[in-house]
Amino acid sequence: MLRWTITFVVIAIIAAVLGFGGIAGASAGIAKILFFIFIVLFILSLIKGGFKR
């Protein structure tokens, strides 16, 4: 999932450099949502691993 986040950030940067503001904003928004989903899943897996021991 982190790979998708990085992909959308790169797309947003390229679109912003080329002047496509709408596409850059949308890609940055998607990247932000995916990043927060990744963080939540990472924290949940840490908690689950802690209770497993």
PDB file of N, CA, C and O in Angstrom:
ATOM      1  N   MET A   1       0.822  -1.187   0.000  1.00  0.00           N
ATOM      2  CA  MET A   1       0.000   0.000   0.000  1.00  0.00           C
ATOM      3  C   MET A   1       0.871   1.259   0.000  1.00  0.00           C
ATOM      4  O   MET A   1       0.503   2.283  -0.575  1.00  0.00           O
ATOM      5  N   LEU A   2       2.004   1.166   0.639  1.00  0.00           N
ATOM      6  CA  LEU A   2       2.908   2.310   0.647  1.00  0.00           C
ATOM      7  C   LEU A   2       3.440   2.587  -0.756  1.00  0.00           C
ATOM      8  O   LEU A   2       3.729   3.734  -1.098  1.00  0.00           O
ATOM      9  N   ARG A   3       3.566   1.555  -1.555  1.00  0.00           N
ATOM     10  CA  ARG A   3       4.025   1.721  -2.939  1.00  0.00           C
ATOM     11  C   ARG A   3       3.020   2.543  -3.742  1.00  0.00           C
ATOM     12  O   ARG A   3       3.416   3.376  -4.557  1.00  0.00           O
ATOM     13  N   TRP A   4       1.714   2.315  -3.520  1.00  0.00           N
ATOM     14  CA  TRP A   4       0.688   3.107  -4.199  1.00  0.00           C
ATOM     15  C   TRP A   4       0.756   4.564  -3.772  1.00  0.00           C
ATOM     16  O   TRP A   4       0.579   5.464  -4.593  1.00  0.00           O
ATOM     17  N   THR A   5       1.013   4.797  -2.495  1.00  0.00           N
ATOM     18  CA  THR A   5       1.126   6.167  -2.000  1.00  0.00           C
ATOM     19  C   THR A   5       2.270   6.891  -2.685  1.00  0.00           C
ATOM     20  O   THR A   5       2.112   8.030  -3.124  1.00  0.00           O
ATOM     21  N   ILE A   6       3.409   6.245  -2.777  1.00  0.00           N
ATOM     22  CA  ILE A   6       4.566   6.853  -3.424  1.00  0.00           C
ATOM     23  C   ILE A   6       4.275   7.100  -4.906  1.00  0.00           C
ATOM     24  O   ILE A   6       4.684   8.122  -5.456  1.00  0.00           O
ATOM     25  N   THR A   7       3.574   6.172  -5.550  1.00  0.00           N
ATOM     26  CA  THR A   7       3.220   6.342  -6.955  1.00  0.00           C
ATOM     27  C   THR A   7       2.356   7.581  -7.166  1.00  0.00           C
ATOM     28  O   THR A   7       2.601   8.364  -8.083  1.00  0.00           O
ATOM     29  N   PHE A   8       1.341   7.760  -6.313  1.00  0.00           N
ATOM     30  CA  PHE A   8       0.462   8.913  -6.460  1.00  0.00           C
ATOM     31  C   PHE A   8       1.177  10.214  -6.125  1.00  0.00           C
ATOM     32  O   PHE A   8       0.870  11.248  -6.718  1.00  0.00           O
ATOM     33  N   VAL A   9       2.115  10.190  -5.197  1.00  0.00           N
ATOM     34  CA  VAL A   9       2.893  11.399  -4.895  1.00  0.00           C
ATOM     35  C   VAL A   9       3.747  11.780  -6.104  1.00  0.00           C
ATOM     36  O   VAL A   9       3.842  12.959  -6.444  1.00  0.00           O
ATOM     37  N   VAL A  10       4.363  10.804  -6.748  1.00  0.00           N
ATOM     38  CA  VAL A  10       5.175  11.078  -7.928  1.00  0.00           C
ATOM     39  C   VAL A  10       4.299  11.619  -9.058  1.00  0.00           C
ATOM     40  O   VAL A  10       4.695  12.558  -9.750  1.00  0.00           O
ATOM     41  N   ILE A  11       3.124  11.045  -9.251  1.00  0.00           N
ATOM     42  CA  ILE A  11       2.199  11.543 -10.270  1.00  0.00           C
ATOM     43  C   ILE A  11       1.800  12.979  -9.961  1.00  0.00           C
ATOM     44  O   ILE A  11       1.731  13.811 -10.866  1.00  0.00           O
ATOM     45  N   ALA A  12       1.536  13.278  -8.689  1.00  0.00           N
ATOM     46  CA  ALA A  12       1.154  14.636  -8.298  1.00  0.00           C
ATOM     47  C   ALA A  12       2.277  15.624  -8.560  1.00  0.00           C
ATOM     48  O   ALA A  12       2.026  16.734  -9.029  1.00  0.00           O
ATOM     49  N   ILE A  13       3.503  15.238  -8.266  1.00  0.00           N
ATOM     50  CA  ILE A  13       4.647  16.134  -8.490  1.00  0.00           C
ATOM     51  C   ILE A  13       4.842  16.394  -9.980  1.00  0.00           C
ATOM     52  O   ILE A  13       5.049  17.536 -10.390  1.00  0.00           O
ATOM     53  N   ILE A  14       4.777  15.346 -10.785  1.00  0.00           N
ATOM     54  CA  ILE A  14       4.953  15.508 -12.231  1.00  0.00           C
ATOM     55  C   ILE A  14       3.833  16.367 -12.809  1.00  0.00           C
ATOM     56  O   ILE A  14       4.088  17.245 -13.633  1.00  0.00           O
ATOM     57  N   ALA A  15       2.589  16.118 -12.382  1.00  0.00           N
ATOM     58  CA  ALA A  15       1.471  16.904 -12.889  1.00  0.00           C
ATOM     59  C   ALA A  15       1.584  18.365 -12.461  1.00  0.00           C
ATOM     60  O   ALA A  15       1.233  19.263 -13.226  1.00  0.00           O
ATOM     61  N   ALA A  16       2.069  18.608 -11.253  1.00  0.00           N
ATOM     62  CA  ALA A  16       2.222  19.990 -10.787  1.00  0.00           C
ATOM     63  C   ALA A  16       3.306  20.717 -11.582  1.00  0.00           C
ATOM     64  O   ALA A  16       3.153  21.893 -11.912  1.00  0.00           O
ATOM     65  N   VAL A  17       4.396  20.021 -11.887  1.00  0.00           N
ATOM     66  CA  VAL A  17       5.469  20.633 -12.668  1.00  0.00           C
ATOM     67  C   VAL A  17       4.982  20.971 -14.076  1.00  0.00           C
ATOM     68  O   VAL A  17       5.365  21.997 -14.638  1.00  0.00           O
ATOM     69  N   LEU A  18       4.148  20.116 -14.638  1.00  0.00           N
ATOM     70  CA  LEU A  18       3.644  20.342 -15.987  1.00  0.00           C
ATOM     71  C   LEU A  18       2.463  21.302 -16.026  1.00  0.00           C
ATOM     72  O   LEU A  18       2.013  21.677 -17.109  1.00  0.00           O
ATOM     73  N   GLY A  19       1.951  21.708 -14.865  1.00  0.00           N
ATOM     74  CA  GLY A  19       0.885  22.695 -14.826  1.00  0.00           C
ATOM     75  C   GLY A  19      -0.519  22.138 -14.768  1.00  0.00           C
ATOM     76  O   GLY A  19      -1.474  22.888 -14.971  1.00  0.00           O
ATOM     77  N   PHE A  20      -0.681  20.880 -14.503  1.00  0.00           N
ATOM     78  CA  PHE A  20      -2.004  20.280 -14.388  1.00  0.00           C
ATOM     79  C   PHE A  20      -2.429  20.303 -12.922  1.00  0.00           C
ATOM     80  O   PHE A  20      -2.227  19.329 -12.196  1.00  0.00           O
ATOM     81  N   GLY A  21      -3.011  21.405 -12.495  1.00  0.00           N
ATOM     82  CA  GLY A  21      -3.340  21.594 -11.084  1.00  0.00           C
ATOM     83  C   GLY A  21      -4.400  20.651 -10.566  1.00  0.00           C
ATOM     84  O   GLY A  21      -4.299  20.165  -9.439  1.00  0.00           O
ATOM     85  N   GLY A  22      -5.415  20.385 -11.369  1.00  0.00           N
ATOM     86  CA  GLY A  22      -6.498  19.504 -10.926  1.00  0.00           C
ATOM     87  C   GLY A  22      -6.038  18.080 -10.705  1.00  0.00           C
ATOM     88  O   GLY A  22      -6.378  17.449  -9.704  1.00  0.00           O
ATOM     89  N   ILE A  23      -5.267  17.588 -11.642  1.00  0.00           N
ATOM     90  CA  ILE A  23      -4.748  16.223 -11.534  1.00  0.00           C
ATOM     91  C   ILE A  23      -3.765  16.131 -10.371  1.00  0.00           C
ATOM     92  O   ILE A  23      -3.751  15.141  -9.639  1.00  0.00           O
ATOM     93  N   ALA A  24      -2.944  17.166 -10.206  1.00  0.00           N
ATOM     94  CA  ALA A  24      -1.974  17.162  -9.110  1.00  0.00           C
ATOM     95  C   ALA A  24      -2.688  17.164  -7.761  1.00  0.00           C
ATOM     96  O   ALA A  24      -2.284  16.445  -6.847  1.00  0.00           O
ATOM     97  N   GLY A  25      -3.729  17.953  -7.630  1.00  0.00           N
ATOM     98  CA  GLY A  25      -4.478  18.000  -6.369  1.00  0.00           C
ATOM     99  C   GLY A  25      -5.175  16.694  -6.063  1.00  0.00           C
ATOM    100  O   GLY A  25      -5.181  16.230  -4.923  1.00  0.00           O
ATOM    101  N   ALA A  26      -5.766  16.100  -7.095  1.00  0.00           N
ATOM    102  CA  ALA A  26      -6.451  14.825  -6.900  1.00  0.00           C
ATOM    103  C   ALA A  26      -5.470  13.725  -6.522  1.00  0.00           C
ATOM    104  O   ALA A  26      -5.746  12.926  -5.627  1.00  0.00           O
ATOM    105  N   SER A  27      -4.333  13.680  -7.191  1.00  0.00           N
ATOM    106  CA  SER A  27      -3.332  12.652  -6.879  1.00  0.00           C
ATOM    107  C   SER A  27      -2.764  12.845  -5.476  1.00  0.00           C
ATOM    108  O   SER A  27      -2.525  11.873  -4.759  1.00  0.00           O
ATOM    109  N   ALA A  28      -2.551  14.090  -5.090  1.00  0.00           N
ATOM    110  CA  ALA A  28      -2.050  14.352  -3.738  1.00  0.00           C
ATOM    111  C   ALA A  28      -3.090  13.953  -2.690  1.00  0.00           C
ATOM    112  O   ALA A  28      -2.736  13.433  -1.632  1.00  0.00           O
ATOM    113  N   GLY A  29      -4.349  14.191  -2.974  1.00  0.00           N
ATOM    114  CA  GLY A  29      -5.408  13.785  -2.050  1.00  0.00           C
ATOM    115  C   GLY A  29      -5.488  12.273  -1.894  1.00  0.00           C
ATOM    116  O   GLY A  29      -5.626  11.759  -0.784  1.00  0.00           O
ATOM    117  N   ILE A  30      -5.402  11.572  -3.007  1.00  0.00           N
ATOM    118  CA  ILE A  30      -5.421  10.105  -2.955  1.00  0.00           C
ATOM    119  C   ILE A  30      -4.205   9.591  -2.198  1.00  0.00           C
ATOM    120  O   ILE A  30      -4.317   8.662  -1.397  1.00  0.00           O
ATOM    121  N   ALA A  31      -3.049  10.187  -2.446  1.00  0.00           N
ATOM    122  CA  ALA A  31      -1.831   9.760  -1.751  1.00  0.00           C
ATOM    123  C   ALA A  31      -1.958   9.983  -0.247  1.00  0.00           C
ATOM    124  O   ALA A  31      -1.504   9.156   0.543  1.00  0.00           O
ATOM    125  N   LYS A  32      -2.575  11.098   0.152  1.00  0.00           N
ATOM    126  CA  LYS A  32      -2.746  11.376   1.576  1.00  0.00           C
ATOM    127  C   LYS A  32      -3.678  10.356   2.230  1.00  0.00           C
ATOM    128  O   LYS A  32      -3.402   9.876   3.330  1.00  0.00           O
ATOM    129  N   ILE A  33      -4.765  10.030   1.564  1.00  0.00           N
ATOM    130  CA  ILE A  33      -5.703   9.042   2.105  1.00  0.00           C
ATOM    131  C   ILE A  33      -5.036   7.679   2.230  1.00  0.00           C
ATOM    132  O   ILE A  33      -5.163   7.018   3.260  1.00  0.00           O
ATOM    133  N   LEU A  34      -4.329   7.257   1.191  1.00  0.00           N
ATOM    134  CA  LEU A  34      -3.644   5.962   1.239  1.00  0.00           C
ATOM    135  C   LEU A  34      -2.573   5.927   2.320  1.00  0.00           C
ATOM    136  O   LEU A  34      -2.374   4.899   2.968  1.00  0.00           O
ATOM    137  N   PHE A  35      -1.885   7.045   2.514  1.00  0.00           N
ATOM    138  CA  PHE A  35      -0.856   7.096   3.542  1.00  0.00           C
ATOM    139  C   PHE A  35      -1.472   6.909   4.927  1.00  0.00           C
ATOM    140  O   PHE A  35      -0.938   6.157   5.742  1.00  0.00           O
ATOM    141  N   PHE A  36      -2.586   7.581   5.199  1.00  0.00           N
ATOM    142  CA  PHE A  36      -3.213   7.434   6.512  1.00  0.00           C
ATOM    143  C   PHE A  36      -3.794   6.041   6.719  1.00  0.00           C
ATOM    144  O   PHE A  36      -3.767   5.525   7.836  1.00  0.00           O
ATOM    145  N   ILE A  37      -4.316   5.429   5.672  1.00  0.00           N
ATOM    146  CA  ILE A  37      -4.783   4.042   5.777  1.00  0.00           C
ATOM    147  C   ILE A  37      -3.604   3.130   6.094  1.00  0.00           C
ATOM    148  O   ILE A  37      -3.720   2.228   6.923  1.00  0.00           O
ATOM    149  N   PHE A  38      -2.464   3.361   5.433  1.00  0.00           N
ATOM    150  CA  PHE A  38      -1.265   2.569   5.692  1.00  0.00           C
ATOM    151  C   PHE A  38      -0.830   2.718   7.146  1.00  0.00           C
ATOM    152  O   PHE A  38      -0.502   1.727   7.797  1.00  0.00           O
ATOM    153  N   ILE A  39      -0.824   3.944   7.661  1.00  0.00           N
ATOM    154  CA  ILE A  39      -0.409   4.182   9.052  1.00  0.00           C
ATOM    155  C   ILE A  39      -1.340   3.454  10.025  1.00  0.00           C
ATOM    156  O   ILE A  39      -0.872   2.834  10.980  1.00  0.00           O
ATOM    157  N   VAL A  40      -2.643   3.524   9.792  1.00  0.00           N
ATOM    158  CA  VAL A  40      -3.595   2.850  10.676  1.00  0.00           C
ATOM    159  C   VAL A  40      -3.379   1.344  10.654  1.00  0.00           C
ATOM    160  O   VAL A  40      -3.364   0.703  11.705  1.00  0.00           O
ATOM    161  N   LEU A  41      -3.211   0.774   9.462  1.00  0.00           N
ATOM    162  CA  LEU A  41      -2.984  -0.668   9.373  1.00  0.00           C
ATOM    163  C   LEU A  41      -1.662  -1.067  10.016  1.00  0.00           C
ATOM    164  O   LEU A  41      -1.570  -2.132  10.626  1.00  0.00           O
ATOM    165  N   PHE A  42      -0.646  -0.232   9.888  1.00  0.00           N
ATOM    166  CA  PHE A  42       0.646  -0.507  10.516  1.00  0.00           C
ATOM    167  C   PHE A  42       0.517  -0.515  12.039  1.00  0.00           C
ATOM    168  O   PHE A  42       1.051  -1.401  12.705  1.00  0.00           O
ATOM    169  N   ILE A  43      -0.183   0.462  12.580  1.00  0.00           N
ATOM    170  CA  ILE A  43      -0.366   0.530  14.041  1.00  0.00           C
ATOM    171  C   ILE A  43      -1.182  -0.662  14.531  1.00  0.00           C
ATOM    172  O   ILE A  43      -0.873  -1.245  15.570  1.00  0.00           O
ATOM    173  N   LEU A  44      -2.220  -1.019  13.785  1.00  0.00           N
ATOM    174  CA  LEU A  44      -3.019  -2.185  14.179  1.00  0.00           C
ATOM    175  C   LEU A  44      -2.194  -3.466  14.155  1.00  0.00           C
ATOM    176  O   LEU A  44      -2.351  -4.316  15.031  1.00  0.00           O
ATOM    177  N   SER A  45      -1.320  -3.613  13.167  1.00  0.00           N
ATOM    178  CA  SER A  45      -0.488  -4.814  13.127  1.00  0.00           C
ATOM    179  C   SER A  45       0.528  -4.828  14.269  1.00  0.00           C
ATOM    180  O   SER A  45       0.857  -5.894  14.790  1.00  0.00           O
ATOM    181  N   LEU A  46       1.030  -3.651  14.665  1.00  0.00           N
ATOM    182  CA  LEU A  46       1.925  -3.592  15.821  1.00  0.00           C
ATOM    183  C   LEU A  46       1.196  -3.993  17.099  1.00  0.00           C
ATOM    184  O   LEU A  46       1.740  -4.724  17.926  1.00  0.00           O
ATOM    185  N   ILE A  47      -0.016  -3.518  17.255  1.00  0.00           N
ATOM    186  CA  ILE A  47      -0.803  -3.860  18.448  1.00  0.00           C
ATOM    187  C   ILE A  47      -1.124  -5.347  18.457  1.00  0.00           C
ATOM    188  O   ILE A  47      -1.012  -6.003  19.492  1.00  0.00           O
ATOM    189  N   LYS A  48      -1.524  -5.881  17.302  1.00  0.00           N
ATOM    190  CA  LYS A  48      -1.848  -7.298  17.220  1.00  0.00           C
ATOM    191  C   LYS A  48      -0.614  -8.155  17.505  1.00  0.00           C
ATOM    192  O   LYS A  48      -0.720  -9.185  18.170  1.00  0.00           O
ATOM    193  N   GLY A  49       0.537  -7.746  17.017  1.00  0.00           N
ATOM    194  CA  GLY A  49       1.777  -8.478  17.282  1.00  0.00           C
ATOM    195  C   GLY A  49       2.175  -8.424  18.747  1.00  0.00           C
ATOM    196  O   GLY A  49       2.743  -9.378  19.280  1.00  0.00           O
ATOM    197  N   GLY A  50       1.874  -7.302  19.400  1.00  0.00           N
ATOM    198  CA  GLY A  50       2.191  -7.165  20.819  1.00  0.00           C
ATOM    199  C   GLY A  50       1.346  -8.065  21.696  1.00  0.00           C
ATOM    200  O   GLY A  50       1.828  -8.586  22.701  1.00  0.00           O
ATOM    201  N   PHE A  51       0.069  -8.255  21.320  1.00  0.00           N
ATOM    202  CA  PHE A  51      -0.804  -9.121  22.092  1.00  0.00           C
ATOM    203  C   PHE A  51      -0.552 -10.597  21.793  1.00  0.00           C
ATOM    204  O   PHE A  51      -0.914 -11.463  22.589  1.00  0.00           O
ATOM    205  N   LYS A  52       0.051 -10.876  20.678  1.00  0.00           N
ATOM    206  CA  LYS A  52       0.329 -12.264  20.302  1.00  0.00           C
ATOM    207  C   LYS A  52       1.377 -12.887  21.202  1.00  0.00           C
ATOM    208  O   LYS A  52       1.335 -14.088  21.469  1.00  0.00           O
ATOM    209  N   ARG A  53       2.328 -12.072  21.678  1.00  0.00           N
ATOM    210  CA  ARG A  53       3.374 -12.597  22.536  1.00  0.00           C
ATOM    211  C   ARG A  53       2.806 -12.801  23.887  1.00  0.00           C
ATOM    212  O   ARG A  53       3.512 -13.243  24.793  1.00  0.00           O
TER     213      ARG A  53
END
